């Protein structure tokens, strides 16, 4: 029996998932995909469309993890690392600058890929591609905005800078000092998107089993791999792992490459039309330059969807409501009385260097970790790339560096202390120029 979804806005409003059942007995396939979030669903869809036999195994329900719990902003950047740094961080043995630029190009086009898939398959996901903006929370951070806009523009991204007056017009507040944005970004109902991807994958020929947690992956006697679940086994020639912060112990060391960080989300009651028209009036998705991020977007019914970080999880609901209500009154004073209809949380997968890492884990086995809060668009793009690699494209031609050594995190057992320390450090830095 699967665990229920959290009482989130998305669970209350997303269309129903397609019918699926647990894996029972012994089955075979060409490619086994582990994880029914954005990575796995993108891989399954692209594999099925390429004519490859594919079976996806999900421990709970479609979109049960981070893919169905996030804020639903579709952002074609990484959260902390900019293009020049991505290129510089790609070592020569992984392809150097050329491979780094390929990864930058993949990220640049990732939001467009999300909305293209939604249009192609007619997915009901409240999709609005009006752009994503990143306002500067201090005047000194405008230098960061200028640098980011210049780096992405140099690589062909549709970006622009905004003055303080322009940003006030786009946001409905003078809280920020200007900033930049990318017109390919936007917002979706992420659980609706996940369920729509599952439906599209099934229609293309993929087999999806929910309630089927993978307990172990071992070599098959005749070649390939055997994936063990509580009620059956799946033998496959190739395997794609896309479980991120919800990774279990089925592959040695993989879960120690990331730290699961709680991401808290919430949605207000429906705002009146007069107030609604004064906040993000053009429908942008927004996340600013703070380390302790301020982020806002609307859903289609007029709820403001936001959230925040907490250093410690105790009494999280009441503390989150109080903290974010005060934030909203400060940023959008016109909002008046604030009532939150939904609060929920999910884990995101953070890596030590804030970069995603795609791994060639063993012959025929691929996985990646490190969404770092940008998983909506990035997971869709990397899922497609892993599908390409599983249908004959050489790993050297995949649009991301492919590593063979896991980047495990030292002191992983003490990760909760590190999370609290990092949030405190981010808040200190946010207050400084």
TORMI-653620 format. One line per field, with one value per residue: z, y, x of N, C-alpha, C in turn; residue in one letter. Coordinates in steps of 0.05 Angstrom, whole numbers, plus 5000, padded with zeros to 4 digits. Atoms other than C-alpha are relative to their C-alpha. Layout:
<sites>
n_Z = Z,...
n_Y = Y,...
n_X = X,...
ca_Z = Z,...
ca_Y = Y,...
ca_X = X,...
c_Z = Z,...
c_Y = Y,...
c_X = X,...
r = a,...
</sites>
This chain:
<sites>
n_Z = 5000,5001,4982,5013,5006,4980,5006,5014,5021,5024,4997,5000,5025,5024,5011,4990,5013,5014,4984,4999,4980,4992,5014,4987,5015,5014,5026,5015,5016,5011,4982,4975,4989,4972,4991,5015,5000,5027,5014,5009,5019,5025,5012,5010,5023,5023,5008,5014,5026,5017,5006,4982,4978,4975,4977,4978,4973,4981,4974,4990,5022,5019,4989,4971,4988,5005,5025,4995,4975,5002,5005,5027,5017,5021,5001,5016,4989,4975,4978,4988,5018,5025,5023,5000,4979,5009,5020,4986,4981,5015,5003,5027,5004,5005,5025,4998,5006,5019,4987,4982,5016,5008,4977,4999,5020,4991,4980,5014,5015,4985,4995,5026,5003,4983,5012,5025,4994,4992,5024,5018,4990,4989,4971,4984,4978,4993,5010,5008,5007,5001,4992,4973,4994,4976,4991,4982,4974,4992,5023,5007,5014,5028,5014,5005,5021,5025,5008,5009,5026,5021,5006,5015,5026,5017,5009,5016,4985,5003,4974,5000,4974,4993,4981,4976,5008,5016,4982,4984,5017,5004,4975,4984,4975,5003,4982,5013,5012,5028,5003,5027,5003,5024,5009,5005,4975,4993,4976,5005,4978,5005,4998,5024,5021,4997,5008,5029,5012,4997,5019,5026,5002,5003,5027,5020,4998,4975,4979,4975,4976,4975,4977,5006,4992,5007,4977,5008,5029,5001,5027,5009,5008,5029,5009,4991,4972,4987,4980,4981,4986,4980,5011,5026,5010,5027,5013,5021,5011,4991,4977,4995,4972,4998,4975,4987,4971,4990,5007,4979,4998,5021,5014,4980,4999,5016,4983,4985,5018,4997,4974,5003,4987,5001,5014,4990,5019,4990,5018,4987,5010,5025,4996,5015,5026,4998,4990,5018,5023,4993,4993,5024,5018,5026,4996,4998,4977,4988,4978,5000,4997,4972,4995,4988,5024,5002,5025,5002,5025,4997,5014,5019,4986,4986,4975,5001,4991,4991,4981,4987,4987,4971,4991,4986,5008,4979,5002,5025,5012,4987,5004,5028,5005,4988,5014,5027,4998,4995,5025,5020,4992,5005,5029,5014,4979,5009,4999,4979,4983,5013,4990,5016,5003,5002,4994,5004,5005,5013,5001,5024,4998,5001,5002,4987,5018,5012,5027,5005,5008,5015,4995,5013,4975,5008,5028,5004,4977,4998,4980,4994,4975,4997,5012,4987,5002,5028,5012,5019,5027,5003,5000,5026,5021,4995,5006,5029,5007,4991,5019,5024,4995,4998,5027,5019,5002,4983,4976,5006,5015,4982,4994,4972,4992,4988,4981,4991,4972,4984,4984,4974,4982,4974,4978,5008,4977,4985,5020,4989,4989,5023,5011,4983,5003,5026,5000,4983,5016,5022,4989,4994,5025,5013,4988,5006,5028
n_Y = 4976,4976,4979,4979,4975,4980,4983,4977,4987,5016,5025,4992,4988,5013,5021,5026,5015,5024,5024,5016,5021,5009,5023,5026,5021,4994,4987,4992,4976,4991,4981,4996,4972,5000,4974,4988,4971,4988,5014,5026,4997,4990,5022,5020,4989,4999,5027,5012,4987,5011,5028,5018,5011,4987,5004,4981,5009,4978,5011,4991,4992,4982,4973,5000,4987,4972,4991,4991,4984,4975,4976,5000,4981,5013,4981,5011,4993,5013,4982,4984,5001,4987,5014,5000,5018,5028,5007,5002,5023,5025,5007,5009,5028,5003,4985,4972,4977,5007,5014,4981,4984,5016,5000,4973,4999,5016,4985,4977,5008,5020,4990,5002,5029,5006,4989,5014,5026,4994,4994,5023,5022,4990,5005,4980,4994,4972,4989,4972,4994,4970,4993,5001,4976,5002,4974,4996,4992,4977,4986,5012,5026,4994,5010,5029,5001,4992,5021,5023,4993,5000,5027,5015,4988,5009,5027,5001,5001,4976,4987,4971,4986,4982,4979,5002,4992,5022,5023,4993,5004,5029,5014,4987,4991,4988,5014,5008,4979,5008,5028,5011,5022,5017,5002,5028,5011,4997,5014,5022,5018,5021,5027,5004,5005,5027,5019,4999,5014,5028,5007,5000,5022,5024,5000,5004,5028,5006,5014,4986,5014,4985,5018,5020,4990,5017,5006,5007,5003,5019,5011,5024,5022,5000,4973,4981,4994,5008,4981,5015,4985,5018,5020,5011,4991,4990,5004,4980,4997,4975,4988,4971,4994,4972,4997,4975,4999,5023,5023,5019,5013,5021,4998,4992,4974,4980,4981,4983,4978,4976,4995,4993,4975,4994,4976,4995,4986,4993,4985,4984,5002,4986,4971,4985,4991,4975,5004,5018,4985,4982,5016,5015,4996,5013,5029,5012,5014,4983,5008,4978,5005,5008,5027,5008,4990,4991,5009,4996,5003,5005,5022,4989,4991,4975,5004,4994,5024,4991,5019,4990,5019,5001,5013,5025,5007,5003,4982,4987,4988,4974,4982,4992,4981,4975,4988,4991,4979,4975,4994,4990,4973,4982,4998,4992,4989,4997,5026,5000,5024,5023,5027,5021,5023,5024,5000,5026,4999,5023,4999,4996,5013,4980,5010,4983,4979,4988,5009,5027,5020,5022,5022,5026,5015,5027,5003,4999,4988,4971,4986,4973,4987,4972,4980,4975,4980,4993,5026,5003,5000,5015,5029,5007,5000,5022,5025,5004,5008,5027,5017,5001,5017,5028,5010,5002,4976,5003,4982,4975,4982,4990,4971,4996,5017,5026,5008,5028,5001,4986,4978,5003,4977,5007,4992,5001,5006,4976,4981,4981,4977,4984,4985,4977,4981,4987,4981,4977,4985,4987,4977,4980,4988,4984,4973,4986,4993
n_X = 5017,4983,5006,5015,4987,5006,5023,4989,5017,4999,5016,5029,5009,4989,5017,4994,4979,5009,5001,4976,5001,4973,4987,5005,4988,4975,5005,4975,5003,4975,4989,5014,4997,5006,5009,5022,5000,4995,4978,5009,5022,4989,4986,5019,5014,4982,4993,5023,5003,4979,5005,4986,5017,4992,5017,4993,5008,5002,5006,5026,5018,4988,4996,5003,4977,4996,5012,5027,5002,4985,5015,5010,4987,4984,4978,4978,4973,4995,5008,4978,4977,5005,4988,4971,4990,5006,4979,4974,5001,5000,4972,4992,5005,5029,5007,4991,5017,5020,5021,5013,5018,5023,5018,5013,5021,5023,5014,5012,5023,5016,5027,5014,5007,5023,5025,5004,5013,5027,5016,5000,5017,5025,5000,5014,4981,5002,4975,4998,4973,4997,4973,4991,4984,4984,4995,4977,5012,4985,4989,4974,5003,5004,4976,5005,5020,4987,4982,5015,5013,4979,4990,5020,5004,4978,5005,5025,5025,5017,5000,4998,4998,5022,4995,5017,5027,5011,5005,5023,5024,5005,5006,5020,4989,4973,4983,4975,4983,4995,4993,4998,5019,4998,5028,5009,5009,5028,5011,5018,5007,4981,5012,5015,4981,4990,5021,5004,4978,5004,5021,4988,4981,5016,5012,4978,4992,4986,5014,4994,5009,4998,5000,4980,4973,4977,4984,4972,4994,4977,4995,5015,4982,4994,4995,5021,5003,5025,5009,5018,5021,5013,5018,4991,4975,5000,4974,4997,4973,4989,5014,4998,5008,5007,5014,4992,5000,5015,4984,4997,4974,4998,4974,4981,4988,5014,5015,4981,4990,5018,5013,5028,5006,5028,5009,5027,5017,5026,5017,5020,5027,5003,5000,5020,4990,4986,4973,4986,4990,4978,4977,4991,5024,4997,5000,4973,4989,4980,4983,4981,4972,4993,4994,5025,5014,5027,5010,5029,5014,5028,5013,5019,5023,4994,4985,4972,4986,4974,4988,4976,4982,4999,4975,5007,5027,5020,5023,4994,5023,5006,4977,4999,5022,4993,4977,5006,5021,4985,4985,5020,5008,4978,4994,5024,5017,5028,5013,5020,5001,4987,5008,4988,5018,4984,4971,4989,4971,4987,4971,4984,4974,4978,4973,4981,4990,5024,5001,5011,4980,5010,4982,5000,4996,4990,5008,5029,5015,4996,5016,4989,5008,4992,5018,4993,5021,5007,5005,5023,4991,4975,5006,5012,4979,4981,5014,4998,4972,4995,5015,4983,4977,5010,5009,4978,4983,4977,4999,4985,5017,5022,4996,4992,4977,5008,4979,5000,4995,5020,4990,5013,4997,4989,5017,5028,5017,5006,5011,5019,4985,4991,5022,5005,4978,5001,5022,4991,4980,5014,5015,4980,4991,5021,5001,4976,4993
ca_Z = 5000,4981,5027,5014,4981,5027,5033,4981,4932,4876,4904,4911,4840,4793,4745,4765,4750,4699,4727,4748,4789,4828,4794,4808,4788,4742,4681,4628,4591,4551,4597,4670,4699,4774,4799,4777,4782,4726,4710,4705,4669,4618,4606,4599,4551,4506,4507,4488,4433,4406,4404,4462,4510,4577,4646,4702,4775,4826,4901,4916,4867,4805,4827,4900,4915,4899,4829,4858,4918,4891,4876,4803,4776,4710,4711,4658,4704,4762,4831,4851,4794,4732,4661,4665,4730,4701,4643,4689,4736,4681,4685,4622,4633,4630,4566,4592,4566,4507,4550,4601,4546,4524,4595,4595,4530,4559,4618,4573,4533,4590,4606,4532,4531,4589,4555,4488,4519,4552,4486,4446,4492,4514,4588,4636,4682,4689,4645,4638,4600,4615,4637,4701,4736,4789,4825,4863,4937,4949,4903,4906,4878,4812,4794,4800,4757,4704,4704,4699,4643,4605,4612,4589,4533,4507,4500,4463,4520,4514,4575,4594,4651,4687,4722,4791,4760,4710,4765,4808,4750,4739,4812,4841,4896,4904,4949,4898,4862,4791,4765,4705,4675,4621,4577,4566,4640,4674,4721,4723,4769,4778,4801,4742,4696,4726,4718,4647,4630,4658,4615,4553,4567,4575,4510,4475,4499,4567,4624,4692,4759,4822,4893,4871,4911,4885,4941,4903,4834,4818,4755,4717,4703,4628,4625,4643,4710,4758,4799,4861,4888,4945,4898,4836,4796,4732,4687,4640,4593,4618,4679,4691,4763,4775,4849,4873,4947,4954,4935,4976,4989,4924,4895,4939,4957,4911,4967,5000,4939,4961,5023,5026,5044,5064,5017,5049,5005,5018,4983,5005,4999,4933,4930,4907,4835,4855,4897,4849,4793,4833,4848,4791,4743,4681,4711,4720,4764,4813,4856,4880,4894,4968,4992,5038,4977,4969,4915,4890,4835,4825,4809,4759,4812,4843,4902,4915,4921,4961,5017,5054,5092,5165,5201,5244,5229,5297,5296,5223,5203,5254,5248,5172,5171,5218,5182,5112,5132,5159,5095,5051,5091,5082,5007,4985,5035,4992,5006,5070,5112,5098,5104,5080,5054,5044,5073,5054,5044,5004,4998,4946,4931,4946,4925,4958,4896,4877,4810,4779,4768,4716,4732,4691,4751,4715,4644,4624,4689,4690,4745,4766,4830,4848,4827,4878,4874,4798,4784,4744,4679,4691,4707,4643,4601,4635,4632,4557,4553,4593,4547,4487,4520,4532,4459,4429,4434,4459,4528,4498,4457,4516,4532,4602,4633,4651,4712,4737,4808,4858,4892,4962,5017,5077,5143,5110,5176,5204,5146,5189,5225,5158,5133,5193,5187,5113,5123,5179,5135,5077,5120,5144,5073,5049,5096,5069,5006
ca_Y = 5000,5068,5127,5184,5249,5309,5356,5403,5451,5406,5343,5381,5408,5363,5317,5244,5199,5143,5075,5034,4971,4943,4897,4825,4764,4764,4809,4830,4895,4931,4990,4993,5063,5072,5131,5161,5233,5281,5245,5176,5199,5239,5180,5132,5177,5189,5116,5094,5146,5118,5049,5020,4971,5007,4993,5045,5025,5076,5062,5103,5141,5180,5247,5227,5256,5323,5325,5332,5375,5433,5504,5491,5544,5524,5556,5547,5561,5528,5557,5581,5564,5607,5587,5609,5570,5508,5508,5521,5465,5412,5375,5356,5282,5293,5334,5401,5466,5436,5388,5443,5486,5428,5424,5499,5492,5436,5479,5539,5500,5459,5504,5507,5430,5427,5472,5438,5371,5401,5429,5366,5318,5364,5359,5394,5426,5499,5517,5591,5608,5683,5681,5675,5735,5740,5807,5834,5839,5890,5944,5911,5846,5882,5865,5792,5804,5838,5782,5727,5762,5773,5701,5672,5722,5703,5633,5651,5652,5701,5743,5816,5863,5903,5970,5981,6016,5959,5906,5943,5942,5867,5849,5899,5922,5966,5914,5897,5937,5912,5846,5800,5745,5692,5691,5615,5603,5600,5560,5495,5450,5401,5342,5352,5354,5289,5254,5279,5254,5186,5184,5204,5152,5097,5117,5115,5043,5048,5002,5037,5001,5042,5015,4979,5001,4975,4939,4916,4918,4859,4831,4781,4712,4720,4793,4856,4871,4845,4895,4865,4892,4865,4827,4812,4822,4860,4838,4892,4903,4974,5015,5089,5114,5180,5180,5241,5258,5196,5148,5084,5035,4995,5022,5027,5098,5134,5164,5192,5237,5284,5315,5314,5384,5401,5450,5481,5504,5538,5570,5627,5629,5656,5731,5781,5804,5874,5851,5795,5845,5885,5826,5795,5825,5793,5723,5714,5663,5697,5675,5727,5732,5713,5650,5642,5648,5691,5659,5672,5652,5646,5585,5590,5603,5663,5632,5660,5600,5612,5580,5585,5551,5530,5513,5460,5421,5423,5455,5469,5486,5541,5570,5570,5605,5659,5670,5674,5715,5768,5763,5773,5834,5864,5849,5858,5906,5911,5838,5852,5793,5730,5660,5598,5542,5493,5479,5421,5401,5354,5338,5367,5336,5382,5367,5395,5435,5455,5420,5362,5298,5246,5178,5117,5071,5005,4979,4997,5033,5109,5156,5229,5269,5342,5379,5433,5466,5469,5400,5415,5434,5401,5332,5332,5349,5299,5245,5254,5250,5186,5157,5175,5140,5078,5073,5075,5146,5142,5172,5221,5251,5263,5337,5331,5306,5232,5209,5140,5158,5176,5242,5220,5272,5266,5269,5250,5224,5294,5326,5357,5400,5422,5442,5486,5517,5532,5565,5609,5627,5644,5691,5726,5736,5761,5820,5840,5875
ca_X = 5000,5028,5032,4983,5005,5012,4953,4981,4949,4973,4942,4876,4876,4916,4878,4877,4936,4929,4912,4973,4986,5046,5095,5075,5114,5174,5177,5228,5240,5292,5303,5282,5270,5271,5230,5164,5184,5205,5270,5239,5177,5216,5262,5204,5167,5227,5246,5176,5172,5238,5208,5247,5212,5212,5183,5182,5180,5156,5156,5094,5048,5066,5097,5096,5165,5195,5165,5095,5112,5154,5133,5122,5169,5201,5270,5324,5384,5419,5405,5475,5523,5527,5548,5621,5629,5595,5645,5704,5682,5681,5748,5786,5776,5700,5703,5728,5701,5665,5626,5612,5583,5539,5511,5499,5461,5419,5401,5387,5336,5306,5246,5227,5229,5179,5128,5139,5121,5060,5035,5053,5016,4960,4978,4932,4983,4960,5020,5037,5100,5103,5175,5215,5246,5300,5297,5358,5342,5397,5425,5493,5464,5449,5521,5502,5441,5483,5534,5482,5444,5509,5533,5467,5458,5527,5501,5437,5387,5328,5345,5340,5356,5303,5310,5281,5221,5210,5216,5166,5117,5127,5122,5074,5121,5183,5215,5269,5323,5316,5341,5339,5296,5288,5225,5225,5210,5143,5099,5060,5021,5078,5036,4990,5051,5078,5012,5005,5075,5057,4994,5034,5087,5035,5001,5069,5079,5114,5094,5088,5083,5069,5073,5136,5197,5263,5299,5361,5392,5438,5471,5428,5458,5452,5471,5433,5404,5351,5311,5278,5213,5169,5123,5164,5227,5242,5300,5326,5384,5394,5374,5360,5357,5321,5303,5342,5328,5284,5340,5341,5398,5389,5455,5516,5536,5486,5444,5507,5521,5464,5435,5359,5336,5265,5232,5170,5112,5046,4987,4943,4868,4843,4859,4807,4812,4832,4890,4908,4918,4969,5016,5057,5005,5036,5038,5113,5146,5193,5251,5301,5375,5372,5405,5344,5301,5239,5196,5125,5077,5002,4960,4904,4851,4887,4924,4993,5040,5103,5143,5209,5265,5267,5332,5297,5234,5199,5129,5142,5070,5057,5127,5124,5056,5080,5146,5117,5056,5104,5145,5083,5061,5130,5138,5066,5034,4971,4954,4915,4891,4932,4903,4940,4895,4953,5022,5066,5138,5183,5256,5303,5371,5430,5501,5563,5585,5513,5522,5483,5522,5506,5536,5554,5545,5560,5554,5483,5465,5457,5434,5440,5435,5435,5372,5391,5323,5320,5293,5230,5264,5332,5303,5262,5323,5370,5316,5315,5391,5393,5339,5384,5443,5399,5380,5449,5476,5548,5559,5609,5553,5505,5496,5526,5591,5585,5624,5643,5663,5609,5619,5598,5592,5638,5602,5536,5509,5511,5474,5419,5470,5498,5430,5417,5486,5477,5410,5438,5498,5452,5411,5474,5499,5432,5438,5506,5530
c_Z = 5000,5021,4986,4994,5023,4992,4987,4981,4975,5002,4999,4972,4975,4990,5011,4984,4984,5018,4997,5022,5008,4981,5015,4983,4987,4972,4987,4984,4988,5019,5025,5011,5029,5008,4982,5004,4972,4985,4987,4979,4973,4985,4988,4975,4975,4991,4984,4972,4980,4993,5018,5020,5027,5021,5022,5026,5019,5027,5010,4977,4981,5012,5030,5014,4993,4975,5004,5023,4997,4993,4972,4982,4980,4993,4985,5009,5023,5023,5009,4980,4973,4977,5000,5020,4993,4981,5014,5018,4986,4994,4972,4995,4996,4975,5001,4992,4980,5013,5020,4985,4991,5023,5003,4980,5007,5020,4987,4987,5016,5006,4974,4995,5016,4986,4973,5005,5009,4977,4982,5010,5013,5030,5015,5025,5007,4989,4991,4994,4995,5008,5030,5005,5027,5009,5019,5026,5013,4976,4991,4984,4970,4984,4993,4978,4973,4990,4990,4973,4977,4993,4985,4973,4981,4989,4987,5016,4997,5027,4997,5028,5004,5020,5025,4993,4985,5018,5018,4984,4996,5025,5016,5027,4994,5019,4988,4985,4971,4999,4971,4998,4973,4991,4994,5026,5005,5024,4991,5026,4997,5003,4975,4976,5002,4991,4970,4985,5002,4979,4971,4996,4996,4972,4979,5002,5025,5019,5027,5023,5024,5023,4997,5007,4992,5025,4994,4970,4999,4971,4995,4991,4971,4989,5007,5030,5010,5022,5017,5013,5019,4988,4973,4993,4971,4989,4976,4989,5010,5023,5001,5028,5002,5026,5017,5031,5013,4993,5024,4999,4978,4983,5019,4996,4986,5018,5015,4982,5004,5029,4995,5017,4998,4986,5008,4980,5013,4980,5016,4992,4974,5005,4983,4974,5002,5011,4981,4977,5007,5007,4976,4978,4972,5002,5001,5024,5011,5022,5001,5005,5028,5000,5014,4983,5006,4972,5000,4972,5006,4988,4983,5014,5016,5027,4995,5012,5006,5019,5012,5012,5030,5008,5013,4995,5021,4996,4974,4989,5012,4996,4971,4994,5011,4985,4973,4999,5004,4975,4979,5007,4994,4970,4985,5020,4992,5004,5022,5017,4985,5013,4981,5000,5001,5009,4996,4996,4985,5000,4973,5005,4995,4998,5012,4983,4986,4971,4997,4991,4988,5002,4982,5022,4995,4971,4998,5022,5002,5023,5003,5026,4999,4986,5012,4997,4972,4984,4979,4971,4996,4999,4974,4979,5005,4997,4970,4992,5008,4982,4974,5004,5002,4974,4979,4997,5018,5023,4994,4986,5016,5008,5029,5005,5013,5017,5008,5030,5015,5017,5027,5018,5026,5022,4994,5023,5016,4983,5012,5012,4978,4988,5016,4998,4974,4998,5016,4985,4978,5009,5007,4974,4986,5011,4994,4971,4991
c_Y = 5025,5020,5022,5024,5020,5017,5026,5011,4982,4974,5006,5008,4986,4979,4973,4987,4977,4975,4983,4979,4994,4978,4975,4978,5009,5011,5007,5026,5007,5019,5002,5028,4999,5029,5012,5029,5010,4985,4974,5002,5011,4978,4980,5009,5001,4973,4987,5013,4991,4971,4980,4988,5011,4995,5018,4989,5024,4989,5007,5005,5018,5028,5002,5015,5029,5011,5009,5019,5028,5024,5002,5022,4985,5019,4989,5010,4980,5020,5018,5002,5011,4988,4999,4981,4971,4991,4996,4975,4973,4991,4989,4971,4994,5015,5029,5021,4993,4985,5018,5018,4984,4999,5026,5002,4983,5014,5023,4993,4983,5010,4998,4971,4993,5010,4988,4974,5004,5005,4975,4979,5010,4996,5022,5006,5030,5015,5029,5006,5030,5009,4997,5024,4995,5029,5001,5011,5023,5014,4988,4974,5005,4992,4971,4997,5006,4978,4976,5005,5000,4972,4984,5011,4992,4973,4997,4999,5026,5014,5030,5010,5018,5021,4997,5007,4977,4976,5006,4997,4970,4986,5012,5010,5013,4987,4994,5023,4997,4971,4991,4978,4986,4995,4972,4987,5004,4984,4978,4989,4976,4972,4994,4994,4971,4980,5000,4987,4970,4990,4999,4977,4974,4998,4995,4971,4992,4985,5014,4984,5019,4981,4978,5010,4980,4996,4994,4999,4983,4991,4975,4979,5001,5027,5019,5001,4990,5020,4986,5020,4981,4977,4988,5011,5010,4996,5019,5000,5025,5011,5030,5005,5030,5006,5024,4998,4977,4974,4981,4988,4979,5002,5012,5029,5022,5020,5018,5021,5025,5002,5007,5024,5005,5026,5004,5017,5007,5016,5016,4992,5016,5030,5013,5010,5026,4997,4983,5016,5018,4984,4982,5002,4986,4970,4988,4982,5016,4985,5019,4991,4991,4971,4986,5011,5011,4991,5001,4994,4995,4973,5011,5011,5026,4997,5008,4976,5008,4979,5012,4978,5003,4986,4973,4994,5000,5022,5015,5015,5028,5020,5010,5021,5027,5014,5011,5021,5027,5008,5012,5029,5020,5005,5011,5012,5002,4974,4998,4975,4976,4975,4980,4976,4974,5005,4972,5002,4974,5004,5008,4988,5021,4986,5020,5024,5014,4993,4974,4982,4976,4977,4976,4980,4973,4997,4998,5012,5030,5012,5028,5009,5029,5019,5028,5022,5009,4976,4999,4999,4982,4970,4991,4998,4977,4973,4993,4991,4972,4980,4997,4981,4971,4989,5003,5024,4996,5021,5026,5020,5010,5028,5005,4983,4974,4990,4971,4998,5016,5021,5000,5023,4991,5010,4999,4995,5024,5022,5020,5024,5018,5016,5025,5021,5016,5020,5025,5017,5016,5025,5023,5014,5017,5028,5017,5007,4985
c_X = 5018,4991,4984,5017,4995,4976,5009,4979,5000,4984,4970,4991,5009,4980,5010,5023,4988,5001,5026,4997,5029,5010,4994,5011,5026,4994,5027,4994,5027,5015,4982,5006,4990,4993,4979,4997,5007,5021,4990,4979,5009,5015,4981,4985,5018,5009,4977,4996,5022,4996,5013,4980,5010,4979,5010,4989,5001,4992,4973,4981,5016,5003,4998,5022,5001,4985,4971,4996,5013,4982,4989,5011,5018,5023,5024,5028,5005,4995,5023,5023,4993,5016,5031,5012,4994,5022,5026,5002,5001,5029,5005,4993,4970,4991,5007,4980,4978,4976,4985,4981,4976,4980,4986,4978,4976,4983,4985,4974,4980,4971,4983,4992,4975,4974,4994,4986,4971,4982,4997,4980,4974,4997,4987,5016,5000,5025,4997,5029,5003,5027,5005,5018,5014,5007,5024,4989,5016,5012,5026,4997,4993,5025,4998,4980,5012,5018,4985,4987,5021,5009,4979,4995,5022,4996,4972,4974,4984,4997,5000,5003,4976,5009,4982,4971,4986,4994,4976,4974,4994,4992,4977,5009,5027,5020,5028,5013,5005,5006,5001,4979,5005,4971,4991,4990,4971,4992,4981,4989,5017,4989,4983,5019,5011,4980,4995,5023,4996,4979,5012,5019,4985,4988,5021,5011,5016,4982,5008,4988,5005,4999,5021,5028,5022,5017,5029,5001,5025,5004,4983,5020,5007,5007,4977,4998,4973,4993,4979,4981,4986,4983,5009,5028,4997,5029,5002,5029,5014,4982,5005,4990,4995,4985,5009,5000,4985,5014,5003,5028,5004,5026,5020,5011,4984,4986,5019,5013,4983,4992,4971,4993,4970,4994,4970,4984,4974,4985,4980,4972,4999,4998,4978,5012,5015,5028,5017,5013,5023,5026,5007,4979,5003,5005,5027,5003,5023,5015,5024,5028,5008,5009,4976,4978,4972,4990,4969,4990,4971,4992,4978,4975,5005,5012,5029,5015,5028,5011,5025,5016,4998,5026,4995,4971,4978,4978,5000,4975,4995,5023,5001,4978,5006,5022,4992,4978,5014,5015,4981,4991,5022,5004,4976,4980,4970,4984,4979,5001,5011,4989,5012,4981,5016,5028,5009,5030,5008,5030,5011,5028,5022,5027,5019,5009,4977,4996,4985,5022,4987,5021,4996,5008,5012,4992,4969,4983,5008,4983,5011,4989,5007,4981,5004,4979,4992,4992,4979,5010,5025,4995,4988,5022,5020,4986,5001,5028,5006,4984,5016,5023,4991,4990,5022,5018,5024,5000,5015,4983,4976,5007,5005,5024,4989,5023,4997,5005,4980,5012,4985,5008,5011,4982,4970,4981,4992,4987,4980,5013,5010,4978,4994,5022,4998,4978,5007,5021,4987,4986,5020,5010,4979,4998,5025,5003,5024
r = x,x,x,x,x,x,x,x,x,x,x,x,x,x,x,x,x,x,x,x,x,x,x,x,x,x,x,x,x,x,x,x,x,x,x,x,x,x,x,x,x,x,x,x,x,x,x,x,x,x,x,x,x,x,x,x,x,x,x,x,x,x,x,x,x,x,x,x,x,x,x,x,x,x,x,x,x,x,x,x,x,x,x,x,x,x,x,x,x,x,x,x,x,x,x,x,x,x,x,x,x,x,x,x,x,x,x,x,x,x,x,x,x,x,x,x,x,x,x,x,x,x,x,x,x,x,x,x,x,x,x,x,x,x,x,x,x,x,x,x,x,x,x,x,x,x,x,x,x,x,x,x,x,x,x,x,x,x,x,x,x,x,x,x,x,x,x,x,x,x,x,x,x,x,x,x,x,x,x,x,x,x,x,x,x,x,x,x,x,x,x,x,x,x,x,x,x,x,x,x,x,x,x,x,x,x,x,x,x,x,x,x,x,x,x,x,x,x,x,x,x,x,x,x,x,x,x,x,x,x,x,x,x,x,x,x,x,x,x,x,x,x,x,x,x,x,x,x,x,x,x,x,x,x,x,x,x,x,x,x,x,x,x,x,x,x,x,x,x,x,x,x,x,x,x,x,x,x,x,x,x,x,x,x,x,x,x,x,x,x,x,x,x,x,x,x,x,x,x,x,x,x,x,x,x,x,x,x,x,x,x,x,x,x,x,x,x,x,x,x,x,x,x,x,x,x,x,x,x,x,x,x,x,x,x,x,x,x,x,x,x,x,x,x,x,x,x,x,x,x,x,x,x,x,x,x,x,x,x,x,x,x,x,x,x,x,x,x,x,x,x,x,x,x,x,x,x,x,x,x,x,x,x,x,x,x,x,x,x,x,x,x,x,x,x,x,x,x,x,x,x,x,x,x,x,x,x,x,x,x,x,x,x,x,x,x,x,x,x,x,x,x,x,x,x,x,x,x,x,x,x,x,x
</sites>
